[in-house]
Amino acid sequence: MKKRLFTTMAILGVSLFTFFAHTISASACLWGAYQPEEPKTLREE
C-alpha cells in the first residue's frame, strides 16, 4: 500500500513538473519572437 501511494505521488509530481516546464518554455518562445528596433548608435552602416 505504501509503495503504491509513493509511486502514484511520484508520477503525479513528474507530470506536474513536466507540464510547468512545457508551459514556461512555450511562453519563453513567444517572448523570443519579439525583436525591438535597434538604436541608431548600435547600427553598422
N, C-alpha and C positions, 0 to 999 in steps of 0.2 A: 504494500500500500504506500509506504513512504517513498520507495523508488519510483513508483508510477507518478506520484504527485511531483516529485523533483523533476522528472522528465517532462511532464506537462508544463511546469513553470519555466523550464529551460527553453522549450520550444516556443512558448509564448513570448518570452523575453527576446529571443533571437529574431522572431518575426517582427516584433515591435521595433527593435533597433534597425532592422533592415528597412522597414517602412520609413523610419525617420531619415535614414541615410539617402534613400531614393528621393524623398521629398526635398531635403536640403540640397542635394546635387542638382535637382531639376530647377530649383529657384536660382541657384548659382549660374546655371546656363542662361537663364533669362536676363540676369544682370550682366553677364558677359557679352550679350548681344548689343548692349548699349555702348556706343562709341561717341564720346563727346568731341566737339570740334577742337582741333589742335590750335593752340595760341600762335599768333604770328611770329613771336620771338623764337619759337621752337621749330619752325618750319625750315626745311632745307630747300632753297630755291636755286 
